[in-house]
Amino acid sequence: MWLRRLVGITMIITCIGMNVLVLVGFFAPDKSKHFAIVAQVSPAPTVTITAKPDATTAGSFSALTWTATGSPSSCTASDSWSGVKTPFGAESTGRISTVGNYKYTLSCKNAGGVGTATVTIAVGPANAAPPAAPAGNSNGSSSGTTTATYCGGATPCYGPNDVAKHGSSGNCWGSLGDSVFNVTGLDAGLHVAASGVKTIQVSSVCGKDLSAALNGGVSTPEYPSGHVHLAARRATDSNYAPYFVGYFDSSKP
């Protein structure tokens, strides 16, 4: 009799233990489920690039203007130009001497990816009408009735208001005689290395006439009494050609 009771008690305890294990297993957290932490990544940069003009003749210049949104960490030029570029700016193509189509591509990247834009400049024979602008260019060609001619008909042509729109460090232009120069590009690509002056992108230079700067009438932190780089007096110096943006006409609105 006592053996039957012992067996019965053992079976009851065993059943209770199994039920407890089942309940514990039911209410225990499911370790197979986990939470994924998703980092928010900014979208890739949006890049725009235009050329004015985008159709010209051999021996002429064109001006490239570009912007990139999305706080890119770097921007790089390819195809018919090269090098590291700022997220926004302007630059001359330099004199294009050979007939053909020239692609200018800018790629900018951030943590979200890479954004790319391309503009094509069509170059026709000298002393001939410019060819049709390449299809697909976002800036297209100007149209409408021209009521006045500025810069003697040379293009691209800018007036004081155009230059003044580029009046801040990093987006700095300046006019000199009948030319407009990209001071930001000149500063980074030539002036700092040649003179040791940290920057020439100051409020008395950006968006204004550069004559005062070249005559020693503009100060920099390194040269508070005024600084003149003698080579800078020569506006036609070949060193400055890459930073030519276009022609200047003080009478242009």
C-alpha positions in Angstrom: 0.0 0.0 0.0 2.7 2.4 0.9 4.5 1.7 -2.4 1.3 2.7 -4.3 1.0 5.9 -2.3 4.7 6.8 -3.0 4.2 6.1 -6.7 1.0 8.3 -6.8 2.7 11.1 -4.9 5.7 11.0 -7.3 3.4 11.1 -10.3 1.5 14.1 -8.9 4.8 16.0 -8.2 6.0 15.2 -11.7 2.7 16.5 -13.3 2.9 19.7 -11.3 6.6 20.3 -12.3 5.7 19.8 -16.0 2.9 22.3 -15.8 5.1 24.8 -14.1 7.7 24.4 -16.9 5.0 24.9 -19.5 3.8 28.1 -17.8 7.3 29.5 -17.4 8.0 28.7 -21.0 4.8 30.4 -22.1 5.4 33.6 -20.2 9.2 33.8 -20.8 10.4 36.5 -23.2 10.8 35.3 -26.8 14.5 35.7 -27.4 14.1 35.0 -31.0 12.4 38.4 -31.3 14.6 41.5 -31.2 14.3 45.1 -31.9 16.3 46.6 -34.8 17.7 50.0 -34.4 17.4 51.8 -37.7 19.6 54.8 -38.2 18.1 57.7 -40.1 20.3 58.5 -43.1 20.0 61.7 -45.1 19.1 61.3 -48.8 21.8 61.5 -51.4 22.8 65.0 -52.5 20.8 66.7 -55.3 23.2 68.2 -57.8 22.4 70.8 -60.5 24.9 72.2 -63.0 24.4 74.7 -65.8 26.5 76.2 -68.5 26.1 79.7 -70.0 26.2 79.5 -72.9 25.7 75.8 -73.6 26.3 76.4 -77.3 29.2 78.4 -78.6 32.0 78.5 -81.1 35.6 77.5 -81.0 37.8 80.0 -79.2 35.1 81.1 -76.8 34.5 80.6 -73.1 31.5 79.2 -71.2 30.7 79.6 -67.5 29.7 76.6 -65.3 27.5 77.2 -62.2 26.5 74.5 -59.8 24.9 73.7 -56.5 24.5 70.6 -54.4 22.0 70.2 -51.5 22.2 67.6 -48.7 25.4 68.8 -47.1 27.7 66.8 -49.2 31.1 65.8 -47.7 32.8 66.0 -51.1 32.2 66.9 -54.7 34.3 65.8 -57.6 34.4 66.9 -61.3 34.8 64.5 -64.2 34.7 64.2 -68.0 35.8 67.6 -69.5 37.0 69.0 -66.2 38.4 67.5 -63.0 39.3 68.0 -59.4 37.6 68.6 -56.1 34.9 71.2 -56.1 33.0 73.1 -53.5 29.2 72.2 -53.0 28.3 75.4 -54.9 30.3 77.7 -57.1 31.1 78.9 -60.6 34.0 78.4 -62.9 35.1 79.2 -66.4 35.6 76.4 -68.9 38.6 78.2 -70.2 38.9 78.9 -73.9 37.6 75.9 -75.8 39.5 75.7 -79.1 38.3 72.4 -80.6 34.9 71.8 -82.2 32.8 69.1 -80.4 30.5 68.3 -77.5 32.0 68.7 -74.0 30.5 67.0 -71.0 30.9 68.5 -67.5 29.9 66.1 -64.7 29.8 66.8 -61.0 29.3 64.1 -58.4 28.7 64.9 -54.7 28.4 62.4 -51.9 27.2 62.2 -48.3 26.2 59.4 -45.9 23.1 58.8 -48.0 24.8 58.2 -51.3 26.0 60.0 -54.4 24.2 62.6 -56.5 25.4 63.4 -60.1 24.6 66.0 -62.7 26.0 66.6 -66.2 25.8 69.5 -68.6 27.0 69.4 -72.2 28.4 72.3 -74.1 28.2 72.2 -77.9 31.1 74.0 -79.6 30.9 74.8 -83.4 33.4 76.2 -85.8 34.8 79.7 -85.2 33.2 82.5 -87.2 30.0 80.5 -87.5 26.7 80.6 -85.8 26.7 78.6 -82.5 25.2 75.1 -82.9 22.0 74.1 -81.3 22.2 73.5 -77.6 22.5 69.8 -76.6 19.3 68.1 -75.7 18.8 67.4 -72.1 20.6 70.4 -70.6 18.6 71.7 -67.7 19.5 75.3 -68.3 18.5 75.3 -72.0 19.1 78.4 -74.2 17.8 81.9 -73.6 15.0 83.1 -75.8 12.9 86.2 -76.5 13.6 89.6 -78.0 16.8 91.3 -77.1 16.4 95.0 -76.5 20.0 95.8 -75.6 23.5 94.4 -76.2 25.9 94.1 -73.3 29.6 93.1 -73.1 29.8 93.9 -76.8 27.8 90.8 -77.5 30.3 88.5 -75.8 28.9 85.8 -73.6 28.4 85.0 -70.8 27.9 88.6 -69.8 27.4 89.8 -66.2 26.5 93.1 -64.6 27.0 94.5 -61.1 23.9 92.8 -59.8 25.0 89.4 -61.1 28.4 89.8 -59.4 26.8 91.1 -56.2 24.8 87.8 -55.9 28.2 86.1 -55.3 29.2 88.2 -52.4 30.0 85.7 -49.6 33.0 83.5 -48.8 32.8 80.2 -50.6 30.6 81.9 -53.3 32.8 84.8 -54.1 33.1 86.6 -57.5 34.7 89.9 -58.3 34.8 92.1 -61.4 38.0 93.6 -63.0 37.7 95.7 -66.1 35.6 93.8 -68.6 36.0 90.4 -66.8 34.5 88.6 -63.9 36.6 86.1 -61.9 35.8 83.4 -59.4 37.6 84.6 -56.3 36.8 81.4 -54.4 38.5 79.3 -56.9 41.4 81.6 -57.3 41.8 81.8 -53.6 42.0 78.0 -53.1 43.8 77.1 -56.3 46.4 79.8 -56.6 46.5 82.6 -54.1 47.0 80.8 -50.8 49.9 78.7 -52.1 51.5 81.7 -54.0 51.2 84.3 -51.2 50.7 82.5 -47.9 47.7 84.7 -47.2 45.0 82.6 -45.6 42.1 84.0 -47.6 41.2 86.9 -49.8 37.5 86.3 -49.6 36.6 89.3 -47.5 33.6 91.6 -47.6 35.4 94.4 -49.5 36.3 91.9 -52.3 33.4 89.5 -52.7 30.7 90.6 -55.1 32.6 93.9 -55.9 35.2 95.5 -58.1 38.6 94.0 -57.6 40.5 97.2 -58.5 40.8 98.4 -54.9 42.2 95.0 -53.8 44.8 95.0 -56.5 45.9 98.6 -55.6 46.4 97.7 -52.0 43.2 99.3 -50.7 41.9 96.1 -49.1 43.1 94.5 -45.9 43.3 90.9 -44.9 43.9 89.4 -41.4 47.5 88.8 -42.3 48.0 92.2 -43.9 45.8 94.7 -42.0 47.4 97.6 -43.7 46.7 96.3 -47.2 48.3 93.7 -49.4 49.2 93.6 -53.0 50.2 90.5 -54.9 52.1 92.0 -57.8 51.2 89.2 -60.2 47.5 89.9 -59.5 47.8 93.2 -61.3 48.1 91.3 -64.5 44.5 90.3 -65.1 45.3 88.6 -68.3 48.0 86.4 -66.7 47.6 82.8 -67.8 47.5 81.8 -64.1 44.1 83.5 -63.8 42.5 82.2 -66.9 41.0 79.1 -65.2 39.1 81.4 -62.8 37.5 83.6 -65.5 33.8 83.4 -65.2 32.6 85.7 -67.9 32.6 89.2 -69.3 31.5 92.3 -67.3 29.5 95.3 -68.3 28.8 97.9 -65.7 25.7 99.1 -67.6 24.0 95.7 -67.6 21.0 95.7 -65.2 
